[in-house]
Amino acid sequence: MSRIVHLLSADIDVHNAYEYYEDLAEGRGAVFMRKLNAAYGLIIRFPESGRLFKGTYRRLLVSDFPYAIYYTPYSDRIMITAVLDIRQRPETILRRLG
């Protein structure tokens, strides 16, 4: 079974999203984290479940939130590159992924 590995930038994305939703309404950040963890579980079970986005990057939407997980599956791990608000301009997301 593969394991999830975050880049530091992805950890920061998750923290910022949590804080944003928690500031909107107490407990909303926790709901975001539950939905994000459910999406991670799906990625672990089915690494190819996210649609191909660009190159080797796959994108999986987070249920009930305008966020997506950008990741690359490898044989021994799943590298999470970013967790981003999909309402951004596509060019901004592509620049972030490099």
Buried (B, 14 or more C-beta within 10 A) or exposed (E): EBEBEBBEEBEEBBEEBBEEBBEEEEEBBEBBBEBBEEBBEBBBEEBEEBEEBEEEBBBBBBEEBEBBBBBBBEEEBBBBBBBBBEEEEEEEBEEBBE
